[in-house]
Amino acid sequence: MEKLTLRTKSVHVNVSQEEYAHLEQAAQLGRKTVGVWCREVTLASADERLSKARLSSSAEIQALMAELLAVRTILLNVLYKQINGESLTAEEMQRLIERADADKLKKAAKRLGNMES
């Protein structure tokens, strides 16, 4: 037997006669009442938007982590050289940047994967 959900909140939307007729037609196609059909469609749309927002947020976090790790890699290499009394040429600095950029996304994914576990 299906468990009934107690619904205590309501959402009110004003529509024109034409819009209501349109909603009725869509609901009838699914053999549902207008209210049930609207609830299902509204919740499905909300779920889709939330999923897209989470994906976007996840991609942004991964991009930020990648940049942070690249800067960290560059900084640590530069500081290590300076502590040892060495200086960096422009070519060496460019190689450091390219090396940090080359694997920053892979490192970020690994770090974020480990953090989620």
N, CA, C and O atoms as CSV, one atom per row, in Angstrom:
chain,resi,resn,atom,element,x,y,z
A,1,MET,N,N,0.841,-1.191,0.000
A,1,MET,CA,C,0.000,0.000,0.000
A,1,MET,C,C,0.877,1.241,0.000
A,1,MET,O,O,1.864,1.299,0.733
A,2,GLU,N,N,0.538,2.215,-0.795
A,2,GLU,CA,C,1.318,3.440,-0.923
A,2,GLU,C,C,1.125,4.326,0.307
A,2,GLU,O,O,0.002,4.545,0.762
A,3,LYS,N,N,2.236,4.829,0.831
A,3,LYS,CA,C,2.185,5.701,2.004
A,3,LYS,C,C,1.705,7.090,1.573
A,3,LYS,O,O,2.232,7.667,0.622
A,4,LEU,N,N,0.717,7.612,2.269
A,4,LEU,CA,C,0.199,8.932,1.961
A,4,LEU,C,C,1.069,9.998,2.612
A,4,LEU,O,O,1.463,9.867,3.771
A,5,THR,N,N,1.361,11.037,1.872
A,5,THR,CA,C,2.151,12.143,2.387
A,5,THR,C,C,1.204,13.249,2.820
A,5,THR,O,O,0.327,13.663,2.061
A,6,LEU,N,N,1.385,13.721,4.039
A,6,LEU,CA,C,0.562,14.807,4.541
A,6,LEU,C,C,1.064,16.109,3.933
A,6,LEU,O,O,2.207,16.505,4.163
A,7,ARG,N,N,0.235,16.759,3.179
A,7,ARG,CA,C,0.612,18.012,2.528
A,7,ARG,C,C,-0.067,19.153,3.279
A,7,ARG,O,O,-1.292,19.262,3.299
A,8,THR,N,N,0.754,19.998,3.895
A,8,THR,CA,C,0.210,21.077,4.719
A,8,THR,C,C,0.469,22.458,4.142
A,8,THR,O,O,-0.001,23.453,4.695
A,9,LYS,N,N,1.199,22.539,3.056
A,9,LYS,CA,C,1.508,23.817,2.411
A,9,LYS,C,C,0.821,23.887,1.058
A,9,LYS,O,O,0.593,22.867,0.407
A,10,SER,N,N,0.497,25.096,0.648
A,10,SER,CA,C,-0.119,25.244,-0.668
A,10,SER,C,C,0.592,26.336,-1.446
A,10,SER,O,O,1.216,27.235,-0.881
A,11,VAL,N,N,0.476,26.226,-2.746
A,11,VAL,CA,C,1.023,27.217,-3.669
A,11,VAL,C,C,-0.139,27.677,-4.528
A,11,VAL,O,O,-0.836,26.864,-5.134
A,12,HIS,N,N,-0.341,28.965,-4.575
A,12,HIS,CA,C,-1.469,29.505,-5.333
A,12,HIS,C,C,-0.931,30.245,-6.555
A,12,HIS,O,O,-0.006,31.051,-6.456
A,13,VAL,N,N,-1.525,29.958,-7.695
A,13,VAL,CA,C,-1.119,30.604,-8.941
A,13,VAL,C,C,-2.377,31.049,-9.674
A,13,VAL,O,O,-3.311,30.269,-9.859
A,14,ASN,N,N,-2.388,32.290,-10.080
A,14,ASN,CA,C,-3.501,32.790,-10.888
A,14,ASN,C,C,-3.183,32.593,-12.361
A,14,ASN,O,O,-2.092,32.924,-12.826
A,15,VAL,N,N,-4.143,32.055,-13.080
A,15,VAL,CA,C,-3.980,31.858,-14.523
A,15,VAL,C,C,-5.235,32.350,-15.226
A,15,VAL,O,O,-6.299,32.486,-14.622
A,16,SER,N,N,-5.082,32.610,-16.510
A,16,SER,CA,C,-6.245,33.024,-17.310
A,16,SER,C,C,-7.078,31.784,-17.659
A,16,SER,O,O,-6.660,30.650,-17.422
A,17,GLN,N,N,-8.253,32.025,-18.222
A,17,GLN,CA,C,-9.095,30.904,-18.649
A,17,GLN,C,C,-8.375,30.050,-19.691
A,17,GLN,O,O,-8.429,28.821,-19.657
A,18,GLU,N,N,-7.705,30.728,-20.612
A,18,GLU,CA,C,-6.985,30.001,-21.667
A,18,GLU,C,C,-5.847,29.176,-21.067
A,18,GLU,O,O,-5.625,28.031,-21.460
A,19,GLU,N,N,-5.138,29.764,-20.123
A,19,GLU,CA,C,-4.032,29.035,-19.491
A,19,GLU,C,C,-4.553,27.833,-18.701
A,19,GLU,O,O,-3.943,26.764,-18.720
A,20,TYR,N,N,-5.672,28.008,-18.013
A,20,TYR,CA,C,-6.253,26.908,-17.257
A,20,TYR,C,C,-6.681,25.779,-18.200
A,20,TYR,O,O,-6.471,24.602,-17.905
A,21,ALA,N,N,-7.270,26.140,-19.315
A,21,ALA,CA,C,-7.669,25.136,-20.306
A,21,ALA,C,C,-6.450,24.364,-20.803
A,21,ALA,O,O,-6.508,23.151,-21.006
A,22,HIS,N,N,-5.369,25.068,-20.992
A,22,HIS,CA,C,-4.115,24.453,-21.425
A,22,HIS,C,C,-3.618,23.462,-20.364
A,22,HIS,O,O,-3.190,22.354,-20.688
A,23,LEU,N,N,-3.681,23.875,-19.105
A,23,LEU,CA,C,-3.269,22.991,-18.001
A,23,LEU,C,C,-4.182,21.769,-17.917
A,23,LEU,O,O,-3.717,20.652,-17.689
A,24,GLU,N,N,-5.461,21.985,-18.100
A,24,GLU,CA,C,-6.426,20.873,-18.064
A,24,GLU,C,C,-6.120,19.840,-19.149
A,24,GLU,O,O,-6.154,18.634,-18.902
A,25,GLN,N,N,-5.825,20.327,-20.338
A,25,GLN,CA,C,-5.504,19.416,-21.437
A,25,GLN,C,C,-4.265,18.582,-21.117
A,25,GLN,O,O,-4.235,17.374,-21.350
A,26,ALA,N,N,-3.265,19.238,-20.590
A,26,ALA,CA,C,-2.031,18.517,-20.251
A,26,ALA,C,C,-2.297,17.495,-19.154
A,26,ALA,O,O,-1.798,16.371,-19.217
A,27,ALA,N,N,-3.075,17.875,-18.157
A,27,ALA,CA,C,-3.394,16.967,-17.052
A,27,ALA,C,C,-4.197,15.769,-17.557
A,27,ALA,O,O,-3.955,14.632,-17.150
A,28,GLN,N,N,-5.149,16.033,-18.445
A,28,GLN,CA,C,-5.987,14.950,-18.971
A,28,GLN,C,C,-5.158,13.944,-19.758
A,28,GLN,O,O,-5.443,12.747,-19.727
A,29,LEU,N,N,-4.144,14.414,-20.455
A,29,LEU,CA,C,-3.269,13.499,-21.196
A,29,LEU,C,C,-2.603,12.504,-20.254
A,29,LEU,O,O,-2.371,11.350,-20.614
A,30,GLY,N,N,-2.302,12.960,-19.061
A,30,GLY,CA,C,-1.690,12.081,-18.063
A,30,GLY,C,C,-2.699,11.422,-17.151
A,30,GLY,O,O,-2.333,10.758,-16.181
A,31,ARG,N,N,-3.989,11.609,-17.466
A,31,ARG,CA,C,-5.086,11.050,-16.659
A,31,ARG,C,C,-4.951,11.452,-15.192
A,31,ARG,O,O,-5.057,10.626,-14.286
A,32,LYS,N,N,-4.711,12.763,-14.986
A,32,LYS,CA,C,-4.546,13.313,-13.643
A,32,LYS,C,C,-5.412,14.538,-13.490
A,32,LYS,O,O,-5.867,15.131,-14.468
A,33,THR,N,N,-5.631,14.904,-12.244
A,33,THR,CA,C,-6.319,16.170,-12.003
A,33,THR,C,C,-5.334,17.299,-12.261
A,33,THR,O,O,-4.122,17.086,-12.277
A,34,VAL,N,N,-5.854,18.487,-12.459
A,34,VAL,CA,C,-4.987,19.645,-12.705
A,34,VAL,C,C,-4.039,19.853,-11.518
A,34,VAL,O,O,-2.849,20.104,-11.705
A,35,GLY,N,N,-4.572,19.746,-10.303
A,35,GLY,CA,C,-3.751,19.956,-9.111
A,35,GLY,C,C,-2.608,18.957,-9.003
A,35,GLY,O,O,-1.468,19.340,-8.739
A,36,VAL,N,N,-2.909,17.676,-9.208
A,36,VAL,CA,C,-1.866,16.633,-9.138
A,36,VAL,C,C,-0.845,16.839,-10.244
A,36,VAL,O,O,0.361,16.752,-10.016
A,37,TRP,N,N,-1.344,17.115,-11.452
A,37,TRP,CA,C,-0.429,17.316,-12.575
A,37,TRP,C,C,0.480,18.517,-12.328
A,37,TRP,O,O,1.686,18.437,-12.562
A,38,CYS,N,N,-0.089,19.632,-11.857
A,38,CYS,CA,C,0.713,20.831,-11.581
A,38,CYS,C,C,1.748,20.563,-10.496
A,38,CYS,O,O,2.887,21.020,-10.605
A,39,ARG,N,N,1.370,19.829,-9.448
A,39,ARG,CA,C,2.319,19.509,-8.382
A,39,ARG,C,C,3.488,18.692,-8.944
A,39,ARG,O,O,4.650,18.994,-8.669
A,40,GLU,N,N,3.179,17.667,-9.724
A,40,GLU,CA,C,4.226,16.812,-10.280
A,40,GLU,C,C,5.161,17.587,-11.205
A,40,GLU,O,O,6.381,17.445,-11.131
A,41,VAL,N,N,4.579,18.404,-12.072
A,41,VAL,CA,C,5.384,19.176,-13.026
A,41,VAL,C,C,6.237,20.219,-12.290
A,41,VAL,O,O,7.410,20.412,-12.611
A,42,THR,N,N,5.639,20.877,-11.316
A,42,THR,CA,C,6.362,21.896,-10.555
A,42,THR,C,C,7.531,21.280,-9.788
A,42,THR,O,O,8.642,21.810,-9.810
A,43,LEU,N,N,7.278,20.164,-9.115
A,43,LEU,CA,C,8.349,19.508,-8.349
A,43,LEU,C,C,9.438,18.956,-9.267
A,43,LEU,O,O,10.621,19.026,-8.936
A,44,ALA,N,N,9.051,18.413,-10.405
A,44,ALA,CA,C,10.049,17.907,-11.356
A,44,ALA,C,C,10.924,19.050,-11.870
A,44,ALA,O,O,12.138,18.895,-12.008
A,45,SER,N,N,10.311,20.184,-12.149
A,45,SER,CA,C,11.067,21.345,-12.610
A,45,SER,C,C,12.014,21.847,-11.523
A,45,SER,O,O,13.158,22.206,-11.803
A,46,ALA,N,N,11.533,21.868,-10.289
A,46,ALA,CA,C,12.382,22.304,-9.171
A,46,ALA,C,C,13.561,21.353,-9.002
A,46,ALA,O,O,14.688,21.800,-8.790
A,47,ASP,N,N,13.317,20.046,-9.093
A,47,ASP,CA,C,14.394,19.057,-8.973
A,47,ASP,C,C,15.442,19.253,-10.064
A,47,ASP,O,O,16.643,19.179,-9.807
A,48,GLU,N,N,14.972,19.504,-11.284
A,48,GLU,CA,C,15.898,19.709,-12.407
A,48,GLU,C,C,16.770,20.942,-12.186
A,48,GLU,O,O,17.978,20.904,-12.417
A,49,ARG,N,N,16.156,22.024,-11.741
A,49,ARG,CA,C,16.913,23.261,-11.495
A,49,ARG,C,C,17.925,23.076,-10.377
A,49,ARG,O,O,19.050,23.568,-10.465
A,50,LEU,N,N,17.530,22.370,-9.326
A,50,LEU,CA,C,18.449,22.129,-8.217
A,50,LEU,C,C,19.610,21.252,-8.656
A,50,LEU,O,O,20.751,21.483,-8.256
A,51,SER,N,N,19.329,20.252,-9.472
A,51,SER,CA,C,20.400,19.386,-9.976
A,51,SER,C,C,21.387,20.175,-10.813
A,51,SER,O,O,22.598,20.008,-10.673
A,52,LYS,N,N,20.874,21.037,-11.684
A,52,LYS,CA,C,21.750,21.863,-12.520
A,52,LYS,C,C,22.577,22.817,-11.662
A,52,LYS,O,O,23.753,23.048,-11.944
A,53,ALA,N,N,21.968,23.365,-10.624
A,53,ALA,CA,C,22.693,24.276,-9.724
A,53,ALA,C,C,23.798,23.529,-9.002
A,53,ALA,O,O,24.895,24.060,-8.829
A,54,ARG,N,N,23.524,22.305,-8.580
A,54,ARG,CA,C,24.548,21.510,-7.886
A,54,ARG,C,C,25.696,21.183,-8.824
A,54,ARG,O,O,26.859,21.258,-8.430
A,55,LEU,N,N,25.382,20.821,-10.059
A,55,LEU,CA,C,26.426,20.523,-11.033
A,55,LEU,C,C,27.272,21.749,-11.311
A,55,LEU,O,O,28.498,21.663,-11.377
A,56,SER,N,N,26.626,22.882,-11.472
A,56,SER,CA,C,27.346,24.123,-11.722
A,56,SER,C,C,28.248,24.451,-10.542
A,56,SER,O,O,29.408,24.822,-10.723
A,57,SER,N,N,27.720,24.315,-9.349
A,57,SER,CA,C,28.486,24.596,-8.140
A,57,SER,C,C,29.672,23.646,-8.031
A,57,SER,O,O,30.769,24.057,-7.654
A,58,SER,N,N,29.453,22.389,-8.359
A,58,SER,CA,C,30.517,21.395,-8.303
A,58,SER,C,C,31.633,21.733,-9.291
A,58,SER,O,O,32.813,21.616,-8.959
A,59,ALA,N,N,31.266,22.148,-10.494
A,59,ALA,CA,C,32.262,22.521,-11.510
A,59,ALA,C,C,33.043,23.750,-11.064
A,59,ALA,O,O,34.253,23.832,-11.274
A,60,GLU,N,N,32.353,24.703,-10.452
A,60,GLU,CA,C,33.028,25.907,-9.964
A,60,GLU,C,C,34.006,25.567,-8.847
A,60,GLU,O,O,35.114,26.102,-8.805
A,61,ILE,N,N,33.604,24.689,-7.950
A,61,ILE,CA,C,34.488,24.272,-6.861
A,61,ILE,C,C,35.711,23.562,-7.417
A,61,ILE,O,O,36.828,23.797,-6.955
A,62,GLN,N,N,35.510,22.696,-8.405
A,62,GLN,CA,C,36.639,21.989,-9.004
A,62,GLN,C,C,37.588,22.966,-9.696
A,62,GLN,O,O,38.805,22.814,-9.599
A,63,ALA,N,N,37.047,23.962,-10.389
A,63,ALA,CA,C,37.892,24.957,-11.056
A,63,ALA,C,C,38.688,25.761,-10.037
A,63,ALA,O,O,39.880,26.003,-10.231
A,64,LEU,N,N,38.043,26.175,-8.961
A,64,LEU,CA,C,38.744,26.928,-7.918
A,64,LEU,C,C,39.827,26.085,-7.264
A,64,LEU,O,O,40.933,26.566,-7.018
A,65,MET,N,N,39.506,24.822,-6.983
A,65,MET,CA,C,40.503,23.930,-6.381
A,65,MET,C,C,41.682,23.742,-7.323
A,65,MET,O,O,42.831,23.714,-6.881
A,66,ALA,N,N,41.411,23.614,-8.611
A,66,ALA,CA,C,42.481,23.435,-9.591
A,66,ALA,C,C,43.419,24.642,-9.597
A,66,ALA,O,O,44.641,24.488,-9.596
A,67,GLU,N,N,42.840,25.836,-9.603
A,67,GLU,CA,C,43.669,27.047,-9.597
A,67,GLU,C,C,44.452,27.173,-8.299
A,67,GLU,O,O,45.623,27.554,-8.312
A,68,LEU,N,N,43.821,26.860,-7.194
A,68,LEU,CA,C,44.501,26.919,-5.899
A,68,LEU,C,C,45.683,25.960,-5.859
A,68,LEU,O,O,46.762,26.319,-5.385
A,69,LEU,N,N,45.487,24.765,-6.346
A,69,LEU,CA,C,46.581,23.792,-6.360
A,69,LEU,C,C,47.701,24.207,-7.306
A,69,LEU,O,O,48.873,23.969,-7.014
A,70,ALA,N,N,47.359,24.823,-8.431
A,70,ALA,CA,C,48.391,25.295,-9.358
A,70,ALA,C,C,49.219,26.405,-8.711
A,70,ALA,O,O,50.448,26.400,-8.792
A,71,VAL,N,N,48.542,27.352,-8.071
A,71,VAL,CA,C,49.255,28.445,-7.400
A,71,VAL,C,C,50.124,27.893,-6.282
A,71,VAL,O,O,51.259,28.335,-6.099
A,72,ARG,N,N,49.601,26.930,-5.534
A,72,ARG,CA,C,50.361,26.303,-4.447
A,72,ARG,C,C,51.628,25.635,-4.993
A,72,ARG,O,O,52.710,25.780,-4.424
A,73,THR,N,N,51.480,24.908,-6.093
A,73,THR,CA,C,52.624,24.226,-6.700
A,73,THR,C,C,53.686,25.238,-7.123
A,73,THR,O,O,54.871,25.049,-6.848
A,74,ILE,N,N,53.270,26.292,-7.777
A,74,ILE,CA,C,54.207,27.326,-8.224
A,74,ILE,C,C,54.877,27.989,-7.027
A,74,ILE,O,O,56.099,28.135,-7.002
A,75,LEU,N,N,54.092,28.386,-6.045
A,75,LEU,CA,C,54.621,29.074,-4.871
A,75,LEU,C,C,55.635,28.213,-4.128
A,75,LEU,O,O,56.710,28.693,-3.770
A,76,LEU,N,N,55.305,26.961,-3.897
A,76,LEU,CA,C,56.232,26.090,-3.172
A,76,LEU,C,C,57.543,25.898,-3.936
A,76,LEU,O,O,58.615,25.872,-3.331
A,77,ASN,N,N,57.465,25.764,-5.238
A,77,ASN,CA,C,58.678,25.614,-6.033
A,77,ASN,C,C,59.537,26.878,-5.997
A,77,ASN,O,O,60.759,26.800,-5.875
A,78,VAL,N,N,58.899,28.034,-6.104
A,78,VAL,CA,C,59.633,29.301,-6.062
A,78,VAL,C,C,60.262,29.502,-4.683
A,78,VAL,O,O,61.431,29.874,-4.580
A,79,LEU,N,N,59.498,29.258,-3.641
A,79,LEU,CA,C,60.043,29.408,-2.282
A,79,LEU,C,C,61.186,28.443,-2.024
A,79,LEU,O,O,62.180,28.824,-1.406
A,80,TYR,N,N,61.072,27.224,-2.473
A,80,TYR,CA,C,62.138,26.238,-2.293
A,80,TYR,C,C,63.431,26.716,-2.950
A,80,TYR,O,O,64.511,26.617,-2.367
A,81,LYS,N,N,63.303,27.229,-4.158
A,81,LYS,CA,C,64.488,27.758,-4.863
A,81,LYS,C,C,65.096,28.923,-4.080
A,81,LYS,O,O,66.313,28.987,-3.911
A,82,GLN,N,N,64.264,29.833,-3.608
A,82,GLN,CA,C,64.760,31.007,-2.889
A,82,GLN,C,C,65.426,30.626,-1.577
A,82,GLN,O,O,66.463,31.184,-1.219
A,83,ILE,N,N,64.839,29.684,-0.866
A,83,ILE,CA,C,65.420,29.238,0.407
A,83,ILE,C,C,66.804,28.651,0.178
A,83,ILE,O,O,67.686,28.790,1.025
A,84,ASN,N,N,66.998,28.006,-0.943
A,84,ASN,CA,C,68.288,27.416,-1.277
A,84,ASN,C,C,69.221,28.408,-1.980
A,84,ASN,O,O,70.264,28.023,-2.509
A,85,GLY,N,N,68.840,29.663,-1.980
A,85,GLY,CA,C,69.695,30.692,-2.550
A,85,GLY,C,C,69.755,30.701,-4.068
A,85,GLY,O,O,70.654,31.310,-4.647
A,86,GLU,N,N,68.838,30.053,-4.703
A,86,GLU,CA,C,68.823,29.999,-6.163
A,86,GLU,C,C,67.818,31.015,-6.701
A,86,GLU,O,O,66.879,31.402,-6.006
A,87,SER,N,N,68.023,31.433,-7.919
A,87,SER,CA,C,67.060,32.322,-8.566
A,87,SER,C,C,66.447,31.601,-9.753
A,87,SER,O,O,66.995,30.625,-10.265
A,88,LEU,N,N,65.314,32.099,-10.171
A,88,LEU,CA,C,64.603,31.498,-11.298
A,88,LEU,C,C,64.759,32.359,-12.538
A,88,LEU,O,O,64.660,33.585,-12.476
A,89,THR,N,N,65.000,31.713,-13.648
A,89,THR,CA,C,65.003,32.438,-14.911
A,89,THR,C,C,63.556,32.506,-15.406
A,89,THR,O,O,62.682,31.796,-14.907
A,90,ALA,N,N,63.325,33.348,-16.371
A,90,ALA,CA,C,61.993,33.458,-16.953
A,90,ALA,C,C,61.558,32.131,-17.562
A,90,ALA,O,O,60.390,31.756,-17.472
A,91,GLU,N,N,62.486,31.431,-18.175
A,91,GLU,CA,C,62.167,30.138,-18.787
A,91,GLU,C,C,61.787,29.105,-17.722
A,91,GLU,O,O,60.852,28.328,-17.913
A,92,GLU,N,N,62.513,29.099,-16.603
A,92,GLU,CA,C,62.199,28.165,-15.522
A,92,GLU,C,C,60.810,28.462,-14.932
A,92,GLU,O,O,60.033,27.554,-14.635
A,93,MET,N,N,60.534,29.734,-14.776
A,93,MET,CA,C,59.232,30.125,-14.240
A,93,MET,C,C,58.121,29.696,-15.186
A,93,MET,O,O,57.083,29.206,-14.740
A,94,GLN,N,N,58.325,29.873,-16.475
A,94,GLN,CA,C,57.327,29.461,-17.462
A,94,GLN,C,C,57.110,27.952,-17.414
A,94,GLN,O,O,55.974,27.493,-17.528
A,95,ARG,N,N,58.182,27.170,-17.246
A,95,ARG,CA,C,58.049,25.716,-17.141
A,95,ARG,C,C,57.269,25.326,-15.882
A,95,ARG,O,O,56.457,24.401,-15.907
A,96,LEU,N,N,57.526,26.041,-14.782
A,96,LEU,CA,C,56.781,25.781,-13.543
A,96,LEU,C,C,55.282,26.021,-13.760
A,96,LEU,O,O,54.445,25.217,-13.351
A,97,ILE,N,N,54.973,27.119,-14.397
A,97,ILE,CA,C,53.570,27.453,-14.657
A,97,ILE,C,C,52.927,26.401,-15.551
A,97,ILE,O,O,51.819,25.942,-15.272
A,98,GLU,N,N,53.604,26.021,-16.606
A,98,GLU,CA,C,53.052,25.028,-17.532
A,98,GLU,C,C,52.862,23.682,-16.848
A,98,GLU,O,O,51.860,23.003,-17.073
A,99,ARG,N,N,53.827,23.294,-16.011
A,99,ARG,CA,C,53.721,22.029,-15.290
A,99,ARG,C,C,52.558,22.066,-14.297
A,99,ARG,O,O,51.812,21.096,-14.167
A,100,ALA,N,N,52.412,23.193,-13.601
A,100,ALA,CA,C,51.308,23.330,-12.641
A,100,ALA,C,C,49.957,23.307,-13.354
A,100,ALA,O,O,49.002,22.701,-12.868
A,101,ASP,N,N,49.885,23.968,-14.508
A,101,ASP,CA,C,48.636,24.006,-15.270
A,101,ASP,C,C,48.295,22.645,-15.881
A,101,ASP,O,O,47.124,22.292,-16.016
A,102,ALA,N,N,49.324,21.890,-16.246
A,102,ALA,CA,C,49.108,20.632,-16.961
A,102,ALA,C,C,48.308,19.612,-16.159
A,102,ALA,O,O,47.493,18.884,-16.725
A,103,ASP,N,N,48.527,19.552,-14.869
A,103,ASP,CA,C,47.848,18.508,-14.089
A,103,ASP,C,C,46.964,19.047,-12.973
A,103,ASP,O,O,46.585,18.309,-12.064
A,104,LYS,N,N,46.635,20.334,-13.042
A,104,LYS,CA,C,45.846,20.923,-11.962
A,104,LYS,C,C,44.433,20.347,-11.878
A,104,LYS,O,O,43.924,20.145,-10.776
A,105,LEU,N,N,43.784,20.076,-13.018
A,105,LEU,CA,C,42.422,19.531,-12.988
A,105,LEU,C,C,42.402,18.107,-12.444
A,105,LEU,O,O,41.501,17.732,-11.693
A,106,LYS,N,N,43.404,17.318,-12.828
A,106,LYS,CA,C,43.487,15.948,-12.327
A,106,LYS,C,C,43.723,15.945,-10.819
A,106,LYS,O,O,43.107,15.167,-10.092
A,107,LYS,N,N,44.610,16.812,-10.355
A,107,LYS,CA,C,44.881,16.905,-8.921
A,107,LYS,C,C,43.653,17.384,-8.152
A,107,LYS,O,O,43.349,16.879,-7.072
A,108,ALA,N,N,42.958,18.353,-8.715
A,108,ALA,CA,C,41.757,18.876,-8.057
A,108,ALA,C,C,40.691,17.794,-7.944
A,108,ALA,O,O,40.072,17.640,-6.891
A,109,ALA,N,N,40.474,17.050,-9.015
A,109,ALA,CA,C,39.475,15.980,-8.990
A,109,ALA,C,C,39.842,14.934,-7.947
A,109,ALA,O,O,38.977,14.419,-7.238
A,110,LYS,N,N,41.127,14.627,-7.861
A,110,LYS,CA,C,41.588,13.650,-6.878
A,110,LYS,C,C,41.361,14.170,-5.461
A,110,LYS,O,O,40.854,13.445,-4.605
A,111,ARG,N,N,41.734,15.414,-5.215
A,111,ARG,CA,C,41.540,16.004,-3.886
A,111,ARG,C,C,40.073,16.069,-3.508
A,111,ARG,O,O,39.695,15.715,-2.391
A,112,LEU,N,N,39.254,16.518,-4.434
A,112,LEU,CA,C,37.825,16.647,-4.137
A,112,LEU,C,C,37.177,15.271,-3.984
A,112,LEU,O,O,36.259,15.102,-3.182
A,113,GLY,N,N,37.645,14.302,-4.741
A,113,GLY,CA,C,37.148,12.932,-4.598
A,113,GLY,C,C,37.475,12.366,-3.248
A,113,GLY,O,O,36.651,11.690,-2.632
A,114,ASN,N,N,38.681,12.637,-2.778
A,114,ASN,CA,C,39.095,12.148,-1.464
A,114,ASN,C,C,38.340,12.853,-0.353
A,114,ASN,O,O,38.061,12.257,0.687
A,115,MET,N,N,38.005,14.127,-0.569
A,115,MET,CA,C,37.291,14.905,0.449
A,115,MET,C,C,35.859,14.420,0.593
A,115,MET,O,O,35.298,14.463,1.688
A,116,GLU,N,N,35.252,13.952,-0.513
A,116,GLU,CA,C,33.865,13.541,-0.484
A,116,GLU,C,C,33.684,12.173,0.157
A,116,GLU,O,O,32.587,11.842,0.607
A,117,SER,N,N,34.733,11.383,0.204
A,117,SER,CA,C,34.630,10.035,0.773
A,117,SER,C,C,34.464,10.066,2.267
A,117,SER,O,O,34.363,9.014,2.899
